[in-house]
């Protein structure tokens, strides 16, 4: 159990969603105190591999849990619950030995051989992948296996309680089902004693006083009696969710917008059993490049492996923290902004540990990471201008811009340089398209050229930026935004870019003069 920390009730007024959620959990425990503190839960279906949504749900729940501990001084636990007793409905596309798995459809994942040949079962293999995934990001959690909980008796009392309330539970669920499923529905799914299949069949009799379910195999017509307890049956998933909340006393669990109706049903069942549903939080789903909902089966959107190829995990945490109840596009072009938002928040955290700062939650209150003196957008533009094939070429400019900064002294910057090269190579380079300047733009660029030639070689970013502004003001741009768009499109071959003075300071005045001279050599477009 985590050690208790000193309480800080003033955190109740903090306008940050993890503290607002934590206050709800604190209110819940104020009316029903528990010596063990609060129990937070995240659920996981182990028929597939962990994905970017898994990271988001565990990270967000972790931030609420930490906020609760800081606010109340009470201990809190987070369990990552694997529904590994579920029956395998279809063979995944991304596994070996698919023919072997096809012979075990309908059986519990922990009763199916591991197609990878590394673990006692397919469920055990995927559970290990989940734990390795969570461990990689340093999450503090307790792993829970449905199979172990059912077979170990952790749910026995709750199962018998559900048997006593069998018809009441059915009355909650039946209106939500189609005619065919309604005819066979029971919250209990007995494990077939001969085939091992998780059966979805109607119960002929439910005898809680005898710990017995009576049902008929629809294929053979054979009548079976199955114990309710001891892992001989499991609950259908909406009932299972309620069973878990009731049996374990879960205080907090968040879920996606697509599960709103399921939360309502499971909450109703939890109350029928005599429990109180946990505090809930509904987060919005992610959208792809076209604004459509991301689907694992469609493969639209962005995987966690792809994100981590182009940016550090802290930037993904920043993306997950921001506005979780607003639908957001999750595609490659959101990565640079997320990185720079994270870097800015990290700098603020080092100056003042303010609990409204996302970095406060990402780093649990404080961080010794020196961050990066150069934005990711700047690194991307540098990589673009020098056509970087590796991060070594970037470091030549970085060392001149920030003397004393090394990969060893600034490991975040070292990672960002590697990420910038990968992002440039895969996304920026293929889309790079220079345009020639118009007549009016040509005059402004010639003006800027003369200004840069007059500046000392060591002029700082602010001084350069001021001069760039002044040049823009002297020419007939509708607004200064058009002037900077000209610089990005004509000099960098991109639609947008970083603060231009900072880029010149990083790339060098002499190098920038060369860029302008090259641009002026292009044929002028019609004014």
C-alpha positions in Angstrom: 0.0 0.0 0.0 1.4 3.5 -0.8 2.5 5.5 2.1 0.2 8.3 3.1 1.4 11.9 2.4 0.4 15.2 4.1 -2.9 16.5 2.9 -3.3 19.9 1.2 -7.0 20.8 1.1 -6.3 24.0 -0.7 -5.8 21.9 -3.9 -9.6 21.5 -4.1 -9.7 25.0 -5.6 -7.1 24.3 -8.3 -8.6 24.7 -11.8 -7.0 21.6 -13.3 -9.1 18.6 -14.3 -7.1 16.0 -12.3 -7.7 17.9 -9.1 -11.3 18.5 -10.0 -11.7 14.8 -10.4 -9.8 14.0 -7.3 -12.1 16.2 -5.3 -15.0 14.0 -6.4 -13.2 10.9 -5.1 -12.4 12.7 -1.9 -16.1 13.5 -1.4 -17.0 9.9 -2.0 -14.6 8.7 0.7 -15.7 11.4 3.1 -19.1 9.8 3.2 -17.8 6.2 3.2 -14.2 6.1 4.5 -12.0 3.1 3.8 -8.9 2.4 5.8 -7.1 1.2 2.6 -7.8 4.6 0.9 -9.1 5.0 -2.7 -9.0 2.3 -5.4 -8.6 3.5 -9.0 -9.0 1.1 -11.9 -8.3 0.8 -15.6 -9.6 -2.1 -17.7 -7.9 -3.9 -20.5 -9.1 -6.4 -23.1 -6.1 -8.6 -23.7 -7.2 -10.1 -27.1 -5.1 -7.4 -28.7 -1.9 -5.5 -28.0 -1.6 -2.3 -25.9 -2.2 0.8 -27.9 -2.1 4.6 -27.7 -5.5 4.7 -26.0 -4.1 2.3 -23.3 -1.4 4.8 -22.5 -3.9 7.7 -22.4 -6.3 6.0 -20.0 -3.6 4.8 -17.6 -1.8 8.2 -17.7 -4.9 10.2 -17.1 -6.1 7.9 -14.2 -2.6 8.2 -12.7 -2.8 12.0 -12.7 -6.1 11.9 -10.9 -4.8 9.3 -8.4 -1.7 11.5 -7.6 -3.9 14.6 -7.2 -6.1 12.7 -4.8 -3.1 11.7 -2.7 -1.8 15.2 -2.6 -5.2 16.7 -1.8 -6.2 14.2 0.9 -3.0 12.7 2.3 -4.8 9.3 1.9 -3.2 6.3 0.1 -4.5 5.3 -3.3 -4.0 2.2 -5.5 -4.3 1.8 -9.2 -5.1 -1.7 -10.6 -4.8 -2.5 -14.2 -7.4 -5.1 -14.7 -7.1 -7.6 -17.6 -10.3 -9.3 -18.8 -8.3 -12.3 -19.7 -11.1 -14.8 -19.0 -13.1 -13.5 -21.9 -13.7 -15.9 -24.8 -11.7 -15.4 -28.0 -14.2 -14.1 -30.6 -12.0 -13.9 -33.6 -8.4 -14.7 -34.6 -6.2 -11.5 -34.6 -4.5 -10.6 -37.9 -1.1 -9.9 -36.3 -0.2 -13.2 -34.7 1.5 -16.4 -35.8 -0.2 -19.8 -35.8 -3.6 -18.4 -36.7 -4.8 -21.8 -37.7 -4.1 -23.1 -34.2 -5.9 -20.2 -32.6 -9.0 -20.8 -34.9 -9.4 -24.2 -33.2 -9.8 -22.5 -29.8 -12.4 -19.8 -30.7 -14.8 -19.2 -27.8 -12.4 -20.4 -25.1 -11.0 -18.1 -22.4 -7.8 -16.4 -23.5 -6.0 -18.0 -20.6 -7.2 -21.4 -21.7 -5.7 -21.0 -25.2 -2.1 -22.0 -26.1 0.2 -19.1 -26.8 0.6 -18.7 -30.6 4.0 -17.1 -29.9 5.2 -20.1 -27.8 6.6 -17.9 -25.0 3.9 -18.1 -22.3 1.6 -20.7 -20.8 -1.4 -19.2 -22.7 -2.4 -16.5 -25.2 -3.9 -14.5 -22.3 -0.6 -14.8 -20.3 1.4 -13.6 -23.3 -0.8 -10.5 -23.8 -0.8 -9.8 -20.1 3.0 -9.8 -20.2 2.9 -7.4 -23.1 0.5 -5.1 -21.2 2.7 -5.1 -18.1 5.9 -4.5 -20.1 4.1 -1.6 -21.9 3.1 0.0 -18.6 6.5 -0.6 -17.0 8.2 1.0 -20.0 6.5 4.3 -19.1 7.1 4.0 -15.4 3.4 3.7 -14.3 2.8 2.7 -10.7 0.0 0.0 -10.8 -1.0 -3.4 -9.5 -1.8 -5.9 -12.2 -5.0 -7.9 -11.9 -6.0 -11.0 -13.9 -9.7 -11.8 -14.2 -8.8 -15.5 -14.4 -6.9 -15.3 -11.2 -9.6 -13.3 -9.4 -12.4 -15.6 -10.6 -10.6 -18.9 -9.9 -9.1 -17.5 -6.6 -12.5 -16.7 -5.2 -12.2 -12.9 -5.1 -15.5 -12.7 -6.9 -17.4 -15.6 -5.2 -19.5 -13.6 -2.8 -20.4 -11.0 -5.5 -21.3 -13.8 -8.0 -23.6 -15.4 -5.4 -25.1 -12.0 -4.8 -25.7 -11.6 -8.5 -27.3 -15.0 -8.6 -29.8 -13.8 -5.9 -30.5 -10.7 -8.1 -30.5 -12.6 -11.4 -33.9 -11.5 -12.7 -33.3 -7.9 -11.6 -30.1 -7.8 -13.5 -31.7 -9.3 -16.6 -34.4 -6.6 -16.5 -31.8 -3.9 -16.7 -30.0 -5.4 -19.7 -32.8 -7.0 -21.8 -34.3 -3.7 -23.1 -30.9 -2.9 -24.7 -30.7 -6.2 -26.7 -32.1 -7.4 -30.0 -34.7 -10.2 -30.0 -32.3 -13.0 -30.6 -29.8 -12.1 -27.9 -32.7 -11.2 -25.5 -33.9 -14.8 -25.8 -30.6 -16.2 -24.5 -29.3 -13.5 -22.2 -28.0 -14.2 -18.8 -25.4 -12.2 -16.8 -23.7 -15.6 -16.2 -21.5 -17.2 -18.8 -20.7 -20.8 -17.7 -17.5 -22.4 -18.9 -18.4 -25.6 -20.8 -17.0 -28.5 -18.7 -16.1 -30.5 -21.8 -15.1 -27.9 -24.5 -13.9 -25.0 -22.3 -15.9 -22.6 -24.4 -17.4 -19.5 -22.6 -21.1 -20.2 -23.2 -23.7 -17.6 -24.0 -26.8 -19.6 -23.2 -30.0 -19.0 -21.2 -30.1 -20.3 -17.6 -32.8 -22.9 -17.0 -32.2 -22.5 -13.2 -30.1 -20.2 -11.0 -29.8 -21.6 -7.5 -27.6 -19.3 -5.4 -28.3 -21.4 -2.2 -26.8 -24.4 -4.0 -24.0 -22.5 -5.8 -25.4 -23.8 -9.1 -26.3 -22.8 -12.6 -28.4 -25.2 -14.8 -28.2 -24.8 -18.5 -28.5 -26.8 -21.7 -25.8 -27.1 -24.5 -27.7 -25.9 -27.6 -25.6 -28.2 -29.9 -26.0 -31.5 -28.0 -29.1 -30.8 -25.9 -27.1 -32.0 -22.9 -28.1 -30.5 -19.5 -25.3 -29.2 -17.3 -24.9 -28.0 -13.8 -22.1 -25.5 -13.3 -20.9 -24.0 -10.0 -21.4 -20.2 -9.8 -18.1 -19.7 -7.8 -14.5 -20.8 -8.2 -14.0 -19.7 -11.8 -16.5 -22.2 -13.3 -18.4 -19.2 -14.8 -17.8 -15.6 -15.5 -20.1 -12.6 -15.9 -21.1 -11.1 -19.2 -19.0 -7.9 -19.7 -21.5 -5.2 -18.6 -22.4 -7.3 -15.6 -18.7 -8.2 -15.1 -17.9 -4.5 -14.9 -20.5 -4.0 -12.2 -19.4 -7.1 -10.4 -15.9 -5.9 -10.3 -16.9 -2.5 -8.9 -19.0 -4.1 -6.3 -16.6 -6.8 -5.2 -13.4 -4.7 -5.2 -14.9 -1.4 -4.0 -13.6 0.6 -7.0 -13.8 4.3 -6.3 -12.8 5.8 -9.7 -12.7 4.6 -13.3 -12.7 6.6 -16.5 -13.9 5.4 -19.9 -14.4 6.6 -23.5 -17.5 8.4 -24.9 -18.4 5.2 -26.7 -19.1 3.5 -23.4 -21.5 6.0 -21.9 -24.5 3.6 -22.2 -22.4 0.7 -20.8 -21.5 2.8 -17.8 -25.1 3.6 -17.1 -26.1 -0.1 -17.3 -23.1 -1.3 -15.2 -23.9 1.4 -12.6 -27.5 0.2 -12.4 -26.4 -3.4 -11.9 -23.8 -2.3 -9.2 -26.6 -0.6 -7.3 -28.8 -3.7 -7.6 -26.0 -5.7 -6.0 -25.9 -3.3 -3.1 -22.8 -1.3 -4.1 -22.1 2.3 -5.2 -20.7 2.8 -8.7 -17.3 4.5 -8.8 -16.8 8.1 -9.7 -16.6 8.2 -13.5 -15.0 10.4 -16.1 -15.9 10.3 -19.8 -13.2 11.2 -22.2 -13.6 12.0 -25.9 -12.4 9.7 -28.6 -9.6 10.6 -31.0 -10.2 11.5 -34.7 -8.0 10.9 -37.7 -6.7 13.3 -40.3 -10.2 13.6 -41.9 -11.9 14.1 -38.5 -13.3 10.5 -38.5 -13.2 8.4 -35.3 -10.1 6.3 -35.1 -10.6 2.6 -35.5 -8.0 -0.1 -34.7 -9.5 -2.3 -37.4 -9.3 0.5 -40.0 -5.8 1.4 -39.0 -6.5 5.1 -39.4 -4.8 7.5 -36.9 -1.6 7.2 -35.2 0.0 4.3 -33.2 2.1 4.8 -30.1 5.1 3.3 -31.9 4.8 6.0 -34.5 4.4 8.8 -32.0 7.5 7.6 -30.1 9.5 7.4 -33.4 9.0 11.2 -33.9 8.7 12.5 -30.3 9.4 11.7 -26.7 6.8 10.1 -24.5 6.5 13.2 -22.4 5.0 15.0 -25.4 2.4 12.2 -25.8 1.5 12.7 -22.1 1.1 16.5 -22.9 -1.2 15.6 -25.7 -3.3 13.3 -23.5 -3.5 15.8 -20.7 -4.9 18.7 -22.7 -8.7 18.9 -22.9 -9.5 15.2 -22.5 -13.2 15.8 -22.9 -12.7 17.4 -26.3 -12.4 15.4 -29.5 -8.9 15.8 -30.9 -7.2 14.8 -34.1 -4.5 12.3 -33.5 -2.3 12.5 -36.5 1.3 13.2 -37.3 0.9 16.9 -37.7 -0.1 17.3 -34.0 3.2 16.0 -32.8 5.4 19.2 -33.2 3.0 21.4 -31.3 2.6 18.8 -28.5 6.4 18.6 -28.1 6.8 22.4 -27.9 3.9 22.8 -25.5 5.5 20.2 -23.3 8.9 22.0 -23.4 7.3 25.3 -22.5 5.4 23.7 -19.6 8.6 22.0 -18.4 10.4 25.4 -18.2 7.5 26.8 -16.2 7.6 23.8 -13.9 11.3 24.3 -13.2 10.6 27.9 -12.3 7.5 27.3 -10.2 5.7 24.0 -9.4 2.3 25.2 -10.3 -0.4 22.5 -10.1 -2.3 23.9 -13.1 0.7 23.2 -15.3 0.4 19.9 -17.3 4.1 19.2 -16.6 3.3 19.2 -12.9 1.2 16.1 -13.4 3.4 14.5 -16.0 6.4 14.7 -13.6 4.5 14.2 -10.3 5.2 17.7 -9.1 8.8 18.4 -10.1 11.6 17.6 -12.6 15.3 18.0 -12.8 15.3 17.6 -16.6 17.1 20.6 -18.1 14.7 20.4 -21.1 15.8 22.0 -24.4 17.1 25.5 -25.1 15.8 25.0 -28.7 12.2 24.3 -29.7 11.3 21.3 -31.7 9.8 23.5 -34.4 13.2 25.2 -34.7 15.0 21.8 -34.9 12.6 20.7 -37.6 13.3 23.8 -39.6 17.1 23.5 -39.2 16.8 19.8 -40.3 14.9 21.0 -43.3 17.3 23.7 -44.4 20.4 21.5 -44.1 18.6 18.4 -45.4 19.7 16.5 -42.4 20.4 12.8 -42.7 21.5 12.5 -39.1 21.5 14.5 -35.9 25.2 15.1 -36.0 24.8 17.9 -38.5 22.3 19.6 -36.2 24.7 19.6 -33.3 27.2 21.7 -35.2 24.6 24.5 -35.2 23.4 23.8 -31.7 26.8 24.0 -30.1 27.4 27.4 -31.8 24.0 28.7 -30.7 24.2 27.4 -27.2 27.9 26.9 -26.1 28.3 24.3 -23.4 25.2 22.4 -24.3 26.0 18.8 -25.1 23.9 15.6 -25.6 25.1 14.5 -22.1 24.1 17.7 -20.4 20.8 18.0 -22.2 19.5 14.5 -23.0 16.1 15.8 -23.9 17.6 17.9 -26.6 19.6 14.9 -27.8 16.4 12.9 -28.2 14.7 15.8 -29.9 17.5 16.1 -32.5 17.0 12.5 -33.4 13.3 12.8 -33.5 13.5 15.9 -35.7 15.6 14.2 -38.3 13.2 11.3 -38.4 10.2 13.6 -38.7 11.9 15.8 -41.3 12.8 12.8 -43.4 9.3 11.2 -43.3 7.0 14.3 -43.4 8.8 17.6 -44.2 11.1 16.6 -47.0 8.4 15.0 -49.2 6.1 18.0 -48.8 8.8 20.7 -49.2 8.0 23.1 -52.0 9.7 26.4 -52.5 8.1 29.3 -54.4 9.7 32.3 -56.0 9.0 35.7 -54.4 6.6 38.2 -55.9 8.0 41.6 -56.8 6.9 43.2 -53.6 8.3 40.2 -51.6 11.6 40.4 -53.6 12.0 44.0 -52.5 11.4 43.1 -48.8 13.9 40.2 -49.0 16.5 42.5 -50.6 15.9 44.9 -47.7 16.3 42.1 -45.2 19.5 41.0 -46.9 21.0 44.4 -46.4 19.9 44.5 -42.7 21.4 41.1 -42.0 24.7 42.1 -43.6 24.8 45.0 -41.2 24.3 43.0 -38.1 27.1 41.6 -36.0 27.6 37.8 -36.5 26.7 37.2 -32.8 23.5 39.2 -32.8 20.9 37.5 -30.5 17.5 36.1 -31.5 15.6 39.0 -30.1 17.6 41.7 -31.9 17.3 39.8 -35.2 13.5 39.3 -34.7 13.1 43.1 -34.1 14.9 43.8 -37.3 12.8 41.3 -39.3 9.7 43.0 -38.0 10.9 46.4 -39.0 11.7 45.2 -42.5 8.1 43.8 -42.8 6.6 47.1 -41.6 8.5 49.0 -44.3 6.8 47.1 -47.1 3.2 46.8 -48.4 2.2 43.6 -46.7 -1.5 43.4 -45.8 -0.2 42.3 -42.3 3.0 41.0 -40.8 1.7 37.5 -40.9 2.0 37.6 -44.7 5.6 38.7 -44.4 6.5 35.8 -42.2 4.5 33.4 -44.5 6.7 34.7 -47.3 9.9 33.9 -45.3 8.7 30.4 -44.6 7.5 29.6 -48.1 10.2 31.3 -50.1 13.2 30.5 -47.9 12.2 27.2 -46.2 9.8 25.7 -48.6 7.1 25.3 -45.9 3.8 26.8 -45.1 4.8 27.8 -41.5 7.8 27.9 -39.3 9.2 29.0 -35.9 10.0 32.5 -34.6 12.2 33.6 -37.5 14.7 35.6 -35.4 15.4 32.5 -33.4 15.9 30.4 -36.5 18.4 33.0 -37.9 20.3 32.9 -34.6 20.5 29.1 -34.7 21.3 28.7 -38.4 23.6 31.7 -38.5 23.4 35.1 -40.1 25.8 34.1 -42.9 23.8 30.9 -43.6 20.5 32.9 -43.7 22.0 35.4 -46.1 22.8 32.5 -48.4 19.2 31.3 -48.2 18.0 34.7 -49.2 20.4 35.0 -52.1 19.3 31.6 -53.4 15.7 32.7 -53.2 16.3 35.9 -55.0 18.0 33.9 -57.8 14.7 32.2 -58.5 12.5 33.6 -61.2 10.1 36.2 -59.7 6.5 35.3 -59.8 3.9 37.8 -61.0 3.2 40.5 -58.4 
